[in-house]
Amino acid sequence: MDLKITRKVIFKRCMDSLCPNCGQAKIAKSLIAILVKCPHCGMLIKRSNGFFFGPICINYGIVAFVLICPTLILGFSEVIHINLALSLTFIMSFTFPILFYSASWSLWLLIYYLCLPKELYNNRAEGSDDLLFDEDERL
């Protein structure tokens, strides 16, 4: 089965924080509010319980390994004063996760749909519901 929406298109849409299915709407309402469904095509962004763990892991990984660890290393190796390093890590640990929240959702959707492109609504076979993982619709 050929994909109607290629991985290249998925990549571009997710990097622009757009719906990976239609590319017509942003996935975030605000800095910290992610849409449940795309207002244009109706695709679920927050698919089911537990789907939010992906963005949390991405956010935590970037904060811990890209921001906090290097700053502490600079502080403990006395490149910058240790008090400055501790202050910066404290401030970054609270502000960056909030500022990066919608971007972490975009990265999560990028990873998910690059690995499973047939999960996009437009890439599903006609009349197919076997790929529908929304728990609310299964009940």
N, CA, C and O atoms as CSV, one atom per row, in Angstrom:
chain,resi,resn,atom,element,x,y,z
A,1,MET,N,N,0.833,-1.176,0.000
A,1,MET,CA,C,0.000,0.000,0.000
A,1,MET,C,C,0.882,1.246,0.000
A,1,MET,O,O,1.753,1.407,0.855
A,2,ASP,N,N,0.644,2.111,-0.962
A,2,ASP,CA,C,1.377,3.366,-1.007
A,2,ASP,C,C,0.797,4.331,0.007
A,2,ASP,O,O,-0.404,4.345,0.275
A,3,LEU,N,N,1.690,5.138,0.564
A,3,LEU,CA,C,1.259,6.125,1.548
A,3,LEU,C,C,0.786,7.391,0.846
A,3,LEU,O,O,1.481,7.920,-0.021
A,4,LYS,N,N,-0.385,7.872,1.217
A,4,LYS,CA,C,-0.864,9.146,0.684
A,4,LYS,C,C,-0.045,10.289,1.264
A,4,LYS,O,O,0.239,11.273,0.581
A,5,ILE,N,N,0.333,10.148,2.536
A,5,ILE,CA,C,1.164,11.141,3.210
A,5,ILE,C,C,2.506,10.473,3.492
A,5,ILE,O,O,2.597,9.566,4.320
A,6,THR,N,N,3.537,10.925,2.803
A,6,THR,CA,C,4.859,10.302,2.919
A,6,THR,C,C,5.543,10.711,4.223
A,6,THR,O,O,5.117,11.648,4.898
A,7,ARG,N,N,6.600,9.997,4.556
A,7,ARG,CA,C,7.378,10.322,5.750
A,7,ARG,C,C,8.001,11.712,5.645
A,7,ARG,O,O,8.145,12.408,6.650
A,8,LYS,N,N,8.363,12.107,4.446
A,8,LYS,CA,C,8.937,13.444,4.239
A,8,LYS,C,C,7.912,14.528,4.583
A,8,LYS,O,O,8.251,15.526,5.218
A,9,VAL,N,N,6.677,14.334,4.169
A,9,VAL,CA,C,5.606,15.291,4.470
A,9,VAL,C,C,5.301,15.281,5.967
A,9,VAL,O,O,5.090,16.336,6.565
A,10,ILE,N,N,5.278,14.094,6.571
A,10,ILE,CA,C,5.054,13.986,8.013
A,10,ILE,C,C,6.135,14.750,8.763
A,10,ILE,O,O,5.841,15.490,9.701
A,11,PHE,N,N,7.383,14.571,8.351
A,11,PHE,CA,C,8.506,15.256,8.987
A,11,PHE,C,C,8.323,16.769,8.917
A,11,PHE,O,O,8.462,17.462,9.926
A,12,LYS,N,N,8.016,17.276,7.738
A,12,LYS,CA,C,7.868,18.725,7.561
A,12,LYS,C,C,6.712,19.269,8.388
A,12,LYS,O,O,6.846,20.308,9.034
A,13,ARG,N,N,5.585,18.581,8.371
A,13,ARG,CA,C,4.421,19.052,9.124
A,13,ARG,C,C,4.686,19.059,10.631
A,13,ARG,O,O,4.325,20.008,11.326
A,14,CYS,N,N,5.310,18.012,11.122
A,14,CYS,CA,C,5.585,17.950,12.564
A,14,CYS,C,C,6.634,18.982,12.980
A,14,CYS,O,O,6.548,19.544,14.072
A,15,MET,N,N,7.603,19.230,12.136
A,15,MET,CA,C,8.602,20.249,12.467
A,15,MET,C,C,7.990,21.649,12.484
A,15,MET,O,O,8.519,22.544,13.143
A,16,ASP,N,N,6.896,21.847,11.775
A,16,ASP,CA,C,6.180,23.125,11.779
A,16,ASP,C,C,5.068,23.153,12.821
A,16,ASP,O,O,4.291,24.107,12.865
A,17,SER,N,N,4.980,22.120,13.661
A,17,SER,CA,C,3.935,21.977,14.691
A,17,SER,C,C,2.530,21.970,14.102
A,17,SER,O,O,1.590,22.498,14.697
A,18,LEU,N,N,2.402,21.371,12.935
A,18,LEU,CA,C,1.101,21.248,12.277
A,18,LEU,C,C,0.576,19.836,12.439
A,18,LEU,O,O,1.326,18.917,12.768
A,19,CYS,N,N,-0.699,19.673,12.209
A,19,CYS,CA,C,-1.309,18.350,12.233
A,19,CYS,C,C,-0.590,17.473,11.206
A,19,CYS,O,O,-0.498,17.857,10.040
A,20,PRO,N,N,-0.077,16.306,11.610
A,20,PRO,CA,C,0.630,15.457,10.651
A,20,PRO,C,C,-0.280,14.872,9.570
A,20,PRO,O,O,0.204,14.450,8.520
A,21,ASN,N,N,-1.575,14.843,9.812
A,21,ASN,CA,C,-2.520,14.270,8.858
A,21,ASN,C,C,-2.877,15.240,7.739
A,21,ASN,O,O,-2.800,14.884,6.563
A,22,CYS,N,N,-3.270,16.468,8.096
A,22,CYS,CA,C,-3.733,17.409,7.075
A,22,CYS,C,C,-2.782,18.589,6.864
A,22,CYS,O,O,-2.768,19.186,5.787
A,23,GLY,N,N,-1.996,18.927,7.872
A,23,GLY,CA,C,-1.069,20.041,7.754
A,23,GLY,C,C,-1.736,21.404,7.747
A,23,GLY,O,O,-1.099,22.398,7.401
A,24,GLN,N,N,-3.004,21.469,8.123
A,24,GLN,CA,C,-3.771,22.712,8.041
A,24,GLN,C,C,-3.882,23.460,9.364
A,24,GLN,O,O,-4.157,24.660,9.360
A,25,ALA,N,N,-3.679,22.792,10.490
A,25,ALA,CA,C,-3.896,23.428,11.786
A,25,ALA,C,C,-2.725,23.147,12.723
A,25,ALA,O,O,-2.091,22.095,12.652
A,26,LYS,N,N,-2.455,24.099,13.594
A,26,LYS,CA,C,-1.446,23.912,14.640
A,26,LYS,C,C,-1.971,22.896,15.649
A,26,LYS,O,O,-3.180,22.779,15.850
A,27,ILE,N,N,-1.052,22.159,16.285
A,27,ILE,CA,C,-1.469,21.162,17.268
A,27,ILE,C,C,-1.644,21.764,18.656
A,27,ILE,O,O,-2.209,21.121,19.541
A,28,ALA,N,N,-1.161,22.998,18.858
A,28,ALA,CA,C,-1.235,23.628,20.178
A,28,ALA,C,C,-2.179,24.821,20.159
A,28,ALA,O,O,-2.168,25.625,19.227
A,29,LYS,N,N,-3.003,24.924,21.212
A,29,LYS,CA,C,-3.861,26.091,21.386
A,29,LYS,C,C,-3.052,27.254,21.944
A,29,LYS,O,O,-3.268,28.410,21.578
A,30,SER,N,N,-2.114,26.932,22.838
A,30,SER,CA,C,-1.275,27.939,23.476
A,30,SER,C,C,0.052,27.280,23.834
A,30,SER,O,O,0.361,26.180,23.376
A,31,LEU,N,N,0.819,27.966,24.652
A,31,LEU,CA,C,2.135,27.467,25.035
A,31,LEU,C,C,2.055,26.120,25.746
A,31,LEU,O,O,2.925,25.268,25.562
A,32,ILE,N,N,1.021,25.925,26.554
A,32,ILE,CA,C,0.929,24.689,27.332
A,32,ILE,C,C,-0.362,23.903,27.094
A,32,ILE,O,O,-0.658,22.969,27.839
A,33,ALA,N,N,-1.115,24.261,26.089
A,33,ALA,CA,C,-2.373,23.552,25.813
A,33,ALA,C,C,-2.325,22.926,24.414
A,33,ALA,O,O,-2.220,23.625,23.406
A,34,ILE,N,N,-2.403,21.605,24.382
A,34,ILE,CA,C,-2.390,20.860,23.130
A,34,ILE,C,C,-3.829,20.486,22.783
A,34,ILE,O,O,-4.608,20.105,23.657
A,35,LEU,N,N,-4.171,20.596,21.515
A,35,LEU,CA,C,-5.509,20.226,21.063
A,35,LEU,C,C,-5.738,18.728,21.217
A,35,LEU,O,O,-4.805,17.940,21.071
A,36,VAL,N,N,-6.951,18.338,21.506
A,36,VAL,CA,C,-7.298,16.921,21.581
A,36,VAL,C,C,-7.447,16.366,20.165
A,36,VAL,O,O,-6.972,15.272,19.862
A,37,LYS,N,N,-8.117,17.142,19.300
A,37,LYS,CA,C,-8.327,16.758,17.901
A,37,LYS,C,C,-7.946,17.917,17.008
A,37,LYS,O,O,-7.997,19.077,17.418
A,38,CYS,N,N,-7.566,17.598,15.793
A,38,CYS,CA,C,-7.295,18.638,14.797
A,38,CYS,C,C,-8.633,19.286,14.416
A,38,CYS,O,O,-9.580,18.580,14.070
A,39,PRO,N,N,-8.722,20.623,14.478
A,39,PRO,CA,C,-9.986,21.267,14.129
A,39,PRO,C,C,-10.321,21.175,12.637
A,39,PRO,O,O,-11.470,21.376,12.244
A,40,HIS,N,N,-9.330,20.875,11.820
A,40,HIS,CA,C,-9.569,20.812,10.372
A,40,HIS,C,C,-9.993,19.418,9.915
A,40,HIS,O,O,-11.007,19.273,9.231
A,41,CYS,N,N,-9.222,18.388,10.289
A,41,CYS,CA,C,-9.520,17.039,9.787
A,41,CYS,C,C,-10.110,16.104,10.838
A,41,CYS,O,O,-10.611,15.033,10.496
A,42,GLY,N,N,-10.057,16.495,12.118
A,42,GLY,CA,C,-10.633,15.668,13.174
A,42,GLY,C,C,-9.735,14.564,13.695
A,42,GLY,O,O,-10.172,13.766,14.525
A,43,MET,N,N,-8.490,14.490,13.234
A,43,MET,CA,C,-7.586,13.453,13.716
A,43,MET,C,C,-7.249,13.693,15.187
A,43,MET,O,O,-7.007,14.825,15.605
A,44,LEU,N,N,-7.237,12.608,15.962
A,44,LEU,CA,C,-6.895,12.724,17.374
A,44,LEU,C,C,-5.414,13.031,17.528
A,44,LEU,O,O,-4.566,12.337,16.967
A,45,ILE,N,N,-5.112,14.061,18.283
A,45,ILE,CA,C,-3.721,14.388,18.614
A,45,ILE,C,C,-3.369,13.646,19.905
A,45,ILE,O,O,-2.365,12.939,19.978
A,46,LYS,N,N,-4.216,13.824,20.918
A,46,LYS,CA,C,-4.060,13.084,22.176
A,46,LYS,C,C,-4.876,11.808,22.023
A,46,LYS,O,O,-6.073,11.789,22.310
A,47,ARG,N,N,-4.235,10.767,21.579
A,47,ARG,CA,C,-4.934,9.564,21.145
A,47,ARG,C,C,-5.627,8.800,22.254
A,47,ARG,O,O,-6.802,8.462,22.114
A,48,SER,N,N,-4.948,8.517,23.343
A,48,SER,CA,C,-5.555,7.710,24.388
A,48,SER,C,C,-4.780,7.908,25.678
A,48,SER,O,O,-3.783,8.629,25.718
A,49,ASN,N,N,-5.250,7.261,26.721
A,49,ASN,CA,C,-4.541,7.330,27.993
A,49,ASN,C,C,-3.126,6.796,27.815
A,49,ASN,O,O,-2.925,5.725,27.243
A,50,GLY,N,N,-2.162,7.541,28.299
A,50,GLY,CA,C,-0.772,7.125,28.209
A,50,GLY,C,C,-0.026,7.682,27.017
A,50,GLY,O,O,1.202,7.612,26.975
A,51,PHE,N,N,-0.736,8.234,26.045
A,51,PHE,CA,C,-0.060,8.767,24.858
A,51,PHE,C,C,0.794,9.983,25.211
A,51,PHE,O,O,1.725,10.323,24.481
A,52,PHE,N,N,0.478,10.635,26.325
A,52,PHE,CA,C,1.216,11.824,26.738
A,52,PHE,C,C,2.585,11.492,27.331
A,52,PHE,O,O,3.384,12.401,27.554
A,53,PHE,N,N,2.878,10.217,27.592
A,53,PHE,CA,C,4.178,9.862,28.149
A,53,PHE,C,C,5.327,10.126,27.170
A,53,PHE,O,O,6.449,10.406,27.592
A,54,GLY,N,N,5.055,10.038,25.887
A,54,GLY,CA,C,6.089,10.324,24.888
A,54,GLY,C,C,6.617,11.743,24.991
A,54,GLY,O,O,7.828,11.934,25.106
A,55,PRO,N,N,5.740,12.755,24.955
A,55,PRO,CA,C,6.225,14.130,25.094
A,55,PRO,C,C,6.902,14.398,26.433
A,55,PRO,O,O,7.858,15.171,26.504
A,56,ILE,N,N,6.412,13.765,27.491
A,56,ILE,CA,C,7.026,13.966,28.804
A,56,ILE,C,C,8.460,13.423,28.794
A,56,ILE,O,O,9.369,14.071,29.312
A,57,CYS,N,N,8.662,12.255,28.216
A,57,CYS,CA,C,10.011,11.671,28.146
A,57,CYS,C,C,10.944,12.534,27.306
A,57,CYS,O,O,12.100,12.743,27.674
A,58,ILE,N,N,10.451,13.029,26.190
A,58,ILE,CA,C,11.265,13.905,25.340
A,58,ILE,C,C,11.629,15.174,26.100
A,58,ILE,O,O,12.789,15.586,26.101
A,59,ASN,N,N,10.659,15.786,26.736
A,59,ASN,CA,C,10.881,17.011,27.489
A,59,ASN,C,C,11.879,16.777,28.616
A,59,ASN,O,O,12.823,17.550,28.778
A,60,TYR,N,N,11.680,15.724,29.388
A,60,TYR,CA,C,12.570,15.407,30.503
A,60,TYR,C,C,13.988,15.112,30.010
A,60,TYR,O,O,14.961,15.583,30.599
A,61,GLY,N,N,14.104,14.338,28.936
A,61,GLY,CA,C,15.424,13.996,28.406
A,61,GLY,C,C,16.202,15.216,27.962
A,61,GLY,O,O,17.400,15.320,28.224
A,62,ILE,N,N,15.538,16.131,27.298
A,62,ILE,CA,C,16.232,17.333,26.835
A,62,ILE,C,C,16.618,18.220,28.015
A,62,ILE,O,O,17.729,18.747,28.058
A,63,VAL,N,N,15.713,18.386,28.962
A,63,VAL,CA,C,16.035,19.215,30.133
A,63,VAL,C,C,17.194,18.596,30.910
A,63,VAL,O,O,18.141,19.298,31.265
A,64,ALA,N,N,17.133,17.308,31.175
A,64,ALA,CA,C,18.149,16.666,32.005
A,64,ALA,C,C,19.501,16.564,31.311
A,64,ALA,O,O,20.529,16.915,31.890
A,65,PHE,N,N,19.498,16.081,30.065
A,65,PHE,CA,C,20.774,15.765,29.430
A,65,PHE,C,C,21.353,16.875,28.569
A,65,PHE,O,O,22.563,16.913,28.349
A,66,VAL,N,N,20.519,17.773,28.080
A,66,VAL,CA,C,21.018,18.844,27.216
A,66,VAL,C,C,21.232,20.136,28.002
A,66,VAL,O,O,22.123,20.918,27.669
A,67,LEU,N,N,20.438,20.368,29.030
A,67,LEU,CA,C,20.549,21.625,29.774
A,67,LEU,C,C,21.207,21.464,31.144
A,67,LEU,O,O,22.224,22.098,31.425
A,68,ILE,N,N,20.631,20.623,31.987
A,68,ILE,CA,C,21.077,20.564,33.379
A,68,ILE,C,C,22.449,19.911,33.529
A,68,ILE,O,O,23.323,20.474,34.189
A,69,CYS,N,N,22.657,18.744,32.936
A,69,CYS,CA,C,23.949,18.060,33.081
A,69,CYS,C,C,25.126,18.912,32.586
A,69,CYS,O,O,26.108,19.060,33.314
A,70,PRO,N,N,25.058,19.477,31.371
A,70,PRO,CA,C,26.193,20.308,30.936
A,70,PRO,C,C,26.431,21.526,31.834
A,70,PRO,O,O,27.577,21.908,32.072
A,71,THR,N,N,25.356,22.131,32.327
A,71,THR,CA,C,25.512,23.292,33.202
A,71,THR,C,C,26.168,22.885,34.516
A,71,THR,O,O,27.045,23.592,35.013
A,72,LEU,N,N,25.756,21.761,35.079
A,72,LEU,CA,C,26.388,21.285,36.317
A,72,LEU,C,C,27.838,20.886,36.089
A,72,LEU,O,O,28.690,21.117,36.947
A,73,ILE,N,N,28.120,20.293,34.948
A,73,ILE,CA,C,29.509,19.938,34.639
A,73,ILE,C,C,30.371,21.192,34.561
A,73,ILE,O,O,31.488,21.218,35.077
A,74,LEU,N,N,29.847,22.231,33.915
A,74,LEU,CA,C,30.584,23.499,33.858
A,74,LEU,C,C,30.798,24.081,35.254
A,74,LEU,O,O,31.849,24.655,35.541
A,75,GLY,N,N,29.807,23.931,36.109
A,75,GLY,CA,C,29.927,24.440,37.471
A,75,GLY,C,C,30.923,23.659,38.301
A,75,GLY,O,O,31.767,24.244,38.980
A,76,PHE,N,N,30.831,22.335,38.253
A,76,PHE,CA,C,31.732,21.510,39.057
A,76,PHE,C,C,33.165,21.512,38.530
A,76,PHE,O,O,34.103,21.275,39.291
A,77,SER,N,N,33.342,21.776,37.246
A,77,SER,CA,C,34.708,21.877,36.706
A,77,SER,C,C,35.247,23.304,36.816
A,77,SER,O,O,36.334,23.608,36.325
A,78,GLU,N,N,34.477,24.164,37.464
A,78,GLU,CA,C,34.851,25.548,37.768
A,78,GLU,C,C,35.061,26.420,36.532
A,78,GLU,O,O,35.815,27.392,36.570
A,79,VAL,N,N,34.386,26.064,35.435
A,79,VAL,CA,C,34.374,26.928,34.264
A,79,VAL,C,C,33.479,28.130,34.556
A,79,VAL,O,O,33.800,29.262,34.192
A,80,ILE,N,N,32.354,27.866,35.217
A,80,ILE,CA,C,31.509,28.937,35.750
A,80,ILE,C,C,31.383,28.701,37.250
A,80,ILE,O,O,31.600,27.587,37.726
A,81,HIS,N,N,31.041,29.725,37.978
A,81,HIS,CA,C,30.911,29.597,39.435
A,81,HIS,C,C,29.784,28.618,39.756
A,81,HIS,O,O,28.739,28.620,39.104
A,82,ILE,N,N,30.013,27.782,40.770
A,82,ILE,CA,C,29.049,26.736,41.117
A,82,ILE,C,C,27.692,27.323,41.510
A,82,ILE,O,O,26.655,26.738,41.196
A,83,ASN,N,N,27.686,28.459,42.186
A,83,ASN,CA,C,26.408,29.079,42.556
A,83,ASN,C,C,25.625,29.511,41.315
A,83,ASN,O,O,24.401,29.385,41.274
A,84,LEU,N,N,26.327,30.017,40.315
A,84,LEU,CA,C,25.681,30.383,39.065
A,84,LEU,C,C,25.118,29.137,38.369
A,84,LEU,O,O,23.994,29.150,37.868
A,85,ALA,N,N,25.910,28.068,38.345
A,85,ALA,CA,C,25.467,26.818,37.710
A,85,ALA,C,C,24.224,26.270,38.403
A,85,ALA,O,O,23.283,25.842,37.734
A,86,LEU,N,N,24.210,26.277,39.731
A,86,LEU,CA,C,23.049,25.773,40.467
A,86,LEU,C,C,21.839,26.661,40.246
A,86,LEU,O,O,20.721,26.165,40.104
A,87,SER,N,N,22.052,27.959,40.216
A,87,SER,CA,C,20.937,28.886,39.959
A,87,SER,C,C,20.362,28.680,38.564
A,87,SER,O,O,19.146,28.638,38.380
A,88,LEU,N,N,21.250,28.552,37.588
A,88,LEU,CA,C,20.792,28.336,36.208
A,88,LEU,C,C,20.028,27.027,36.069
A,88,LEU,O,O,18.987,26.985,35.413
A,89,THR,N,N,20.529,25.964,36.676
A,89,THR,CA,C,19.833,24.676,36.563
A,89,THR,C,C,18.473,24.733,37.249
A,89,THR,O,O,17.507,24.146,36.763
A,90,PHE,N,N,18.393,25.435,38.372
A,90,PHE,CA,C,17.109,25.576,39.064
A,90,PHE,C,C,16.106,26.314,38.181
A,90,PHE,O,O,14.963,25.883,38.031
A,91,ILE,N,N,16.540,27.417,37.606
A,91,ILE,CA,C,15.657,28.215,36.743
A,91,ILE,C,C,15.273,27.420,35.495
A,91,ILE,O,O,14.104,27.396,35.111
A,92,MET,N,N,16.254,26.768,34.861
A,92,MET,CA,C,15.972,26.008,33.632
A,92,MET,C,C,15.044,24.829,33.886
A,92,MET,O,O,14.222,24.485,33.037
A,93,SER,N,N,15.177,24.205,35.066
A,93,SER,CA,C,14.353,23.025,35.337
A,93,SER,C,C,12.871,23.357,35.456
A,93,SER,O,O,12.026,22.475,35.300
A,94,PHE,N,N,12.544,24.618,35.731
A,94,PHE,CA,C,11.148,25.017,35.819
A,94,PHE,C,C,10.637,25.715,34.562
A,94,PHE,O,O,9.483,25.532,34.176
A,95,THR,N,N,11.483,26.506,33.928
A,95,THR,CA,C,11.000,27.290,32.785
A,95,THR,C,C,11.044,26.523,31.468
A,95,THR,O,O,10.101,26.602,30.680
A,96,PHE,N,N,12.109,25.791,31.220
A,96,PHE,CA,C,12.243,25.129,29.920
A,96,PHE,C,C,11.152,24.104,29.644
A,96,PHE,O,O,10.638,24.080,28.525
A,97,PRO,N,N,10.761,23.247,30.605
A,97,PRO,CA,C,9.689,22.288,30.298
A,97,PRO,C,C,8.398,22.961,29.856
A,97,PRO,O,O,7.681,22.433,29.007
A,98,ILE,N,N,8.101,24.111,30.420
A,98,ILE,CA,C,6.885,24.830,30.019
A,98,ILE,C,C,7.049,25.409,28.615
A,98,ILE,O,O,6.155,25.297,27.776
A,99,LEU,N,N,8.200,26.026,28.376
A,99,LEU,CA,C,8.436,26.640,27.069
A,99,LEU,C,C,8.544,25.606,25.952
A,99,LEU,O,O,8.217,25.906,24.804
A,100,PHE,N,N,8.993,24.406,26.267
A,100,PHE,CA,C,9.248,23.362,25.281
A,100,PHE,C,C,8.094,22.364,25.160
A,100,PHE,O,O,8.186,21.408,24.390
A,101,TYR,N,N,7.019,22.573,25.904
A,101,TYR,CA,C,5.928,21.590,25.954
A,101,TYR,C,C,5.322,21.305,24.582
A,101,TYR,O,O,5.207,20.143,24.193
A,102,SER,N,N,4.940,22.327,23.855
A,102,SER,CA,C,4.308,22.080,22.549
A,102,SER,C,C,5.313,21.514,21.547
A,102,SER,O,O,4.946,20.703,20.697
A,103,ALA,N,N,6.564,21.929,21.636
A,103,ALA,CA,C,7.596,21.372,20.750
A,103,ALA,C,C,7.835,19.896,21.052
A,103,ALA,O,O,8.093,19.111,20.140
A,104,SER,N,N,7.752,19.518,22.320
A,104,SER,CA,C,7.945,18.100,22.650
A,104,SER,C,C,6.789,17.256,22.106
A,104,SER,O,O,6.989,16.101,21.731
A,105,TRP,N,N,5.589,17.825,22.062
A,105,TRP,CA,C,4.467,17.120,21.436
A,105,TRP,C,C,4.709,16.953,19.936
A,105,TRP,O,O,4.433,15.895,19.371
A,106,SER,N,N,5.220,17.990,19.303
A,106,SER,CA,C,5.518,17.894,17.869
A,106,SER,C,C,6.568,16.825,17.601
A,106,SER,O,O,6.436,16.039,16.663
A,107,LEU,N,N,7.611,16.798,18.429
A,107,LEU,CA,C,8.645,15.775,18.260
A,107,LEU,C,C,8.096,14.377,18.503
A,107,LEU,O,O,8.471,13.434,17.806
A,108,TRP,N,N,7.207,14.232,19.491
A,108,TRP,CA,C,6.603,12.934,19.762
A,108,TRP,C,C,5.759,12.461,18.583
A,108,TRP,O,O,5.851,11.305,18.170
A,109,LEU,N,N,4.934,13.361,18.043
A,109,LEU,CA,C,4.122,12.993,16.884
A,109,LEU,C,C,5.004,12.658,15.691
A,109,LEU,O,O,4.689,11.757,14.913
A,110,LEU,N,N,6.103,13.380,15.548
A,110,LEU,CA,C,7.062,13.104,14.474
A,110,LEU,C,C,7.617,11.691,14.607
A,110,LEU,O,O,7.605,10.926,13.643
A,111,ILE,N,N,8.096,11.345,15.780
A,111,ILE,CA,C,8.667,10.010,16.004
A,111,ILE,C,C,7.596,8.930,15.793
A,111,ILE,O,O,7.834,7.928,15.118
A,112,TYR,N,N,6.425,9.149,16.378
A,112,TYR,CA,C,5.356,8.149,16.300
A,112,TYR,C,C,4.937,7.886,14.862
A,112,TYR,O,O,4.863,6.734,14.435
A,113,TYR,N,N,4.661,8.955,14.111
A,113,TYR,CA,C,4.144,8.767,12.759
A,113,TYR,C,C,5.226,8.475,11.726
A,113,TYR,O,O,4.917,7.976,10.644
A,114,LEU,N,N,6.490,8.774,12.032
A,114,LEU,CA,C,7.557,8.308,11.141
A,114,LEU,C,C,7.709,6.792,11.271
A,114,LEU,O,O,7.983,6.099,10.291
A,115,CYS,N,N,7.528,6.291,12.490
A,115,CYS,CA,C,7.622,4.843,12.701
A,115,CYS,C,C,6.360,4.109,12.249
A,115,CYS,O,O,6.439,2.977,11.771
A,116,LEU,N,N,5.202,4.745,12.398
A,116,LEU,CA,C,3.924,4.118,12.053
A,116,LEU,C,C,3.112,5.023,11.127
A,116,LEU,O,O,2.053,5.507,11.525
A,117,PRO,N,N,3.583,5.262,9.899
A,117,PRO,CA,C,2.884,6.201,9.020
A,117,PRO,C,C,1.480,5.746,8.629
A,117,PRO,O,O,0.641,6.576,8.279
A,118,LYS,N,N,1.212,4.442,8.683
A,118,LYS,CA,C,-0.121,3.951,8.314
A,118,LYS,C,C,-1.156,4.243,9.394
A,118,LYS,O,O,-2.344,3.992,9.195
A,119,GLU,N,N,-0.719,4.769,10.528
A,119,GLU,CA,C,-1.640,5.159,11.590
A,119,GLU,C,C,-2.317,6.497,11.310
A,119,GLU,O,O,-3.345,6.803,11.913
A,120,LEU,N,N,-1.758,7.295,10.408
A,120,LEU,CA,C,-2.409,8.557,10.045
A,120,LEU,C,C,-3.747,8.257,9.389
A,120,LEU,O,O,-3.862,7.306,8.616
A,121,TYR,N,N,-4.741,9.047,9.686
A,121,TYR,CA,C,-6.080,8.813,9.147
A,121,TYR,C,C,-6.063,8.723,7.615
A,121,TYR,O,O,-6.704,7.845,7.038
A,122,ASN,N,N,-5.337,9.621,6.967
A,122,ASN,CA,C,-5.320,9.628,5.500
A,122,ASN,C,C,-4.524,8.472,4.902
A,122,ASN,O,O,-4.656,8.195,3.709
A,123,ASN,N,N,-3.707,7.795,5.694
A,123,ASN,CA,C,-2.943,6.653,5.198
A,123,ASN,C,C,-3.608,5.316,5.483
A,123,ASN,O,O,-3.087,4.275,5.082
A,124,ARG,N,N,-4.726,5.322,6.156
A,124,ARG,CA,C,-5.425,4.071,6.469
A,124,ARG,C,C,-6.168,3.564,5.247
A,124,ARG,O,O,-6.571,4.332,4.374
A,125,ALA,N,N,-6.337,2.263,5.208
A,125,ALA,CA,C,-7.115,1.650,4.123
A,125,ALA,C,C,-8.577,2.070,4.263
A,125,ALA,O,O,-9.056,2.337,5.365
A,126,GLU,N,N,-9.266,2.124,3.147
A,126,GLU,CA,C,-10.683,2.507,3.157
A,126,GLU,C,C,-11.481,1.576,4.076
A,126,GLU,O,O,-11.364,0.354,3.994
A,127,GLY,N,N,-12.280,2.166,4.937
A,127,GLY,CA,C,-13.129,1.390,5.826
A,127,GLY,C,C,-12.395,0.657,6.925
A,127,GLY,O,O,-12.984,-0.177,7.613
A,128,SER,N,N,-11.136,0.948,7.099
A,128,SER,CA,C,-10.339,0.241,8.095
A,128,SER,C,C,-10.528,0.857,9.468
A,128,SER,O,O,-10.419,2.072,9.635
A,129,ASP,N,N,-10.811,0.010,10.450
A,129,ASP,CA,C,-10.824,0.488,11.815
A,129,ASP,C,C,-9.896,-0.358,12.682
A,129,ASP,O,O,-9.852,-0.185,13.900
A,130,ASP,N,N,-9.157,-1.273,12.057
A,130,ASP,CA,C,-8.277,-2.144,12.820
A,130,ASP,C,C,-7.052,-1.413,13.363
A,130,ASP,O,O,-6.359,-1.931,14.239
A,131,LEU,N,N,-6.785,-0.227,12.855
A,131,LEU,CA,C,-5.654,0.544,13.348
A,131,LEU,C,C,-6.083,1.633,14.320
A,131,LEU,O,O,-5.269,2.463,14.725
A,132,LEU,N,N,-7.339,1.631,14.689
A,132,LEU,CA,C,-7.863,2.671,15.551
A,132,LEU,C,C,-7.563,2.313,17.010
A,132,LEU,O,O,-8.124,1.361,17.552
A,133,PHE,N,N,-6.686,3.077,17.627
A,133,PHE,CA,C,-6.256,2.771,18.976
A,133,PHE,C,C,-6.889,3.677,20.019
A,133,PHE,O,O,-6.440,3.683,21.166
A,134,ASP,N,N,-7.896,4.429,19.670
A,134,ASP,CA,C,-8.541,5.291,20.640
A,134,ASP,C,C,-9.426,4.441,21.532
A,134,ASP,O,O,-10.409,3.858,21.077
A,135,GLU,N,N,-9.070,4.376,22.801
A,135,GLU,CA,C,-9.787,3.506,23.730
A,135,GLU,C,C,-11.241,3.924,23.912
A,135,GLU,O,O,-12.104,3.076,24.138
A,136,ASP,N,N,-11.517,5.213,23.817
A,136,ASP,CA,C,-12.884,5.672,24.009
A,136,ASP,C,C,-13.800,5.150,22.901
A,136,ASP,O,O,-14.975,4.881,23.153
A,137,GLU,N,N,-13.291,5.007,21.701
A,137,GLU,CA,C,-14.118,4.539,20.576
A,137,GLU,C,C,-14.244,3.024,20.550
A,137,GLU,O,O,-15.108,2.495,19.851
A,138,ARG,N,N,-13.405,2.314,21.294
A,138,ARG,CA,C,-13.496,0.856,21.351
A,138,ARG,C,C,-14.592,0.389,22.294
A,138,ARG,O,O,-15.139,-0.700,22.116
A,139,LEU,N,N,-14.918,1.199,23.296
A,139,LEU,CA,C,-15.893,0.779,24.315
A,139,LEU,C,C,-17.299,0.722,23.801
A,139,LEU,O,O,-18.217,0.384,24.549
